[in-house]
Amino acid sequence: MVKKEAVRTDSTEDNSVDSAQARSNFITATKDELAKVVWPSRQQLISESVAVILMVILVSTVIYFVDQIFGWITKQPFLFG
């Protein structure tokens, strides 16, 4: 029978170094990726935001009226019955 000796290595120092290096790599990579982004101009941002808001208002209005029509239709059989 072979006895295995427990080998204890103090890996807490290695983990903290690896963790710090990983954070540093992540931050550097994030900065590099953000530098590649083509940011919209102020005018583009405003016009596209207005377009989105108008579309949301339009679609919600259409959904509201369709809901009102279907609600009215479902009540009709009870009015004449």
C-alpha positions as CSV (number, residue, x, y, z in Angstrom):
1,M,0.0,0.0,0.0
2,V,1.4,3.4,-1.0
3,K,0.7,6.3,1.3
4,K,0.2,9.6,-0.5
5,E,1.6,12.6,1.3
6,A,-0.5,15.7,1.3
7,V,1.3,18.4,-0.5
8,R,0.1,21.8,0.5
9,T,0.9,24.7,-1.6
10,D,0.1,28.2,-0.6
11,S,-1.8,29.3,-3.7
12,T,-3.5,32.4,-2.3
13,E,-0.6,34.6,-3.5
14,D,-0.8,33.1,-7.0
15,N,-4.6,33.6,-7.1
16,S,-4.4,37.2,-6.1
17,V,-1.7,37.9,-8.7
18,D,-3.7,36.1,-11.3
19,S,-6.9,38.0,-10.3
20,A,-5.1,41.3,-10.4
21,Q,-3.7,40.5,-13.8
22,A,-7.1,39.4,-15.1
23,R,-8.7,42.6,-13.9
24,S,-5.9,44.6,-15.6
25,N,-6.3,42.7,-18.8
26,F,-10.1,43.2,-18.7
27,I,-9.9,46.9,-18.2
28,T,-7.3,47.3,-20.9
29,A,-9.4,45.2,-23.4
30,T,-12.5,47.2,-22.5
31,K,-10.8,50.5,-23.1
32,D,-9.5,49.2,-26.4
33,E,-13.0,48.1,-27.5
34,L,-14.6,51.4,-26.5
35,A,-12.0,53.3,-28.5
36,K,-13.3,51.4,-31.6
37,V,-16.9,52.5,-31.1
38,V,-18.2,55.0,-33.6
39,W,-20.3,57.2,-31.4
40,P,-23.3,59.1,-32.9
41,S,-23.3,62.8,-33.1
42,R,-25.7,64.8,-30.9
43,Q,-28.0,65.5,-33.9
44,Q,-28.2,61.8,-34.7
45,L,-28.8,60.9,-31.1
46,I,-31.7,63.4,-30.8
47,S,-33.3,62.5,-34.1
48,E,-33.2,58.7,-33.6
49,S,-34.5,59.1,-30.0
50,V,-37.4,61.2,-31.3
51,A,-38.1,58.5,-33.9
52,V,-38.1,55.8,-31.3
53,I,-40.4,57.7,-29.0
54,L,-42.9,58.5,-31.9
55,M,-42.9,54.8,-32.9
56,V,-43.6,53.7,-29.3
57,I,-46.5,56.2,-29.1
58,L,-47.9,55.1,-32.5
59,V,-47.7,51.3,-31.7
60,S,-49.2,51.8,-28.2
61,T,-52.1,53.8,-29.7
62,V,-52.8,51.2,-32.3
63,I,-52.7,48.4,-29.7
64,Y,-55.1,50.5,-27.5
65,F,-57.6,51.0,-30.2
66,V,-57.5,47.3,-31.3
67,D,-58.0,46.3,-27.7
68,Q,-61.0,48.7,-27.5
69,I,-62.5,47.2,-30.7
70,F,-62.1,43.6,-29.5
71,G,-63.6,44.6,-26.1
72,W,-66.6,46.1,-27.8
73,I,-67.0,43.1,-30.1
74,T,-67.0,40.6,-27.2
75,K,-69.7,42.6,-25.4
76,Q,-72.1,42.6,-28.4
77,P,-73.6,39.1,-27.9
78,F,-74.7,40.0,-24.4
79,L,-76.5,43.2,-25.5
80,F,-78.9,41.4,-27.8
81,G,-79.3,38.1,-26.0
